[in-house]
């Protein structure tokens, strides 16, 4: 028997299935995005703006991505989201119960992935420091 597991309509190797960005770590509802934008704080970085807000209930990090049409066509926007998702997945979680929305800038497309990972890491460090301060 092979180590293949169905994901939606796709069949991925078992190792790839374990490396997915799970729904439990994603911000999915429009109301959650709006709450983060209206009540949250911002962290500005070179290739993105990060909005974040502490959650009252629940635990752990939830991340959402918004890429407007002004940044390009569907293929370009989806590539930006894939790169950001992978950078966040590789970073791991932060202990605080916080919702994060990442808005990339056009320059994200041309930046090296290592630089993007460093920028995500710095943004999450800033969020952690902010959550500790209260």
Secondary structure, 3 states (H helix, E strand, C coil): CCCEEEECCEEEEHHHHHCCCCHHHECCCHHHHHHHHHHCEEEECCCEEEEEEECCCCCCEEEEEECCHHHCCHHHHHHHHHHHHHHHHHHCCCCCCEEEEEEECHHHHCCCHHHHHHHHHHHHHHHHHHHHHC
